[in-house]
Amino acid sequence: MANDQNNPAFERIEQEINDHSVVLFMKGTPIFPQCGFSA
């Protein structure tokens, strides 16, 4: 994979992981979850 460290999405994910001890990334949106287990 290419070096994504200049990608704003990569930077936000990295910051979230550094700021919180537990992080959940789920497919979909809060209104329309698409993970298959949250509905």
C-alpha positions as CSV (number, residue, x, y, z in Angstrom):
1,M,0.0,0.0,0.0
2,A,1.2,3.5,-0.8
3,N,2.3,5.8,2.0
4,D,-1.0,7.3,3.2
5,Q,0.4,9.4,6.0
6,N,-0.5,12.6,4.1
7,N,-4.1,11.5,3.6
8,P,-6.5,13.4,5.9
9,A,-8.5,10.2,6.6
10,F,-5.4,8.4,7.7
11,E,-4.4,11.3,10.0
12,R,-7.9,11.4,11.6
13,I,-7.9,7.6,12.2
14,E,-4.4,7.8,13.7
15,Q,-5.5,10.7,16.0
16,E,-8.6,8.8,17.1
17,I,-6.5,5.7,17.9
18,N,-4.0,7.8,19.9
19,D,-6.7,9.7,21.8
20,H,-8.9,6.8,22.9
21,S,-8.1,3.3,24.3
22,V,-11.1,1.7,22.5
23,V,-12.2,2.7,19.0
24,L,-14.9,1.1,16.9
25,F,-15.0,1.6,13.1
26,M,-18.3,0.4,11.6
27,K,-19.6,0.2,8.1
28,G,-22.5,2.5,7.3
29,T,-23.8,5.5,9.2
30,P,-25.6,5.9,12.6
31,I,-28.9,6.2,10.8
32,F,-28.2,3.4,8.3
33,P,-25.7,0.9,9.7
34,Q,-24.6,-1.8,7.2
35,C,-22.5,-4.1,9.3
36,G,-25.3,-6.7,9.6
37,F,-25.0,-7.0,13.4
38,S,-26.1,-3.5,14.5
39,A,-29.7,-3.6,13.2
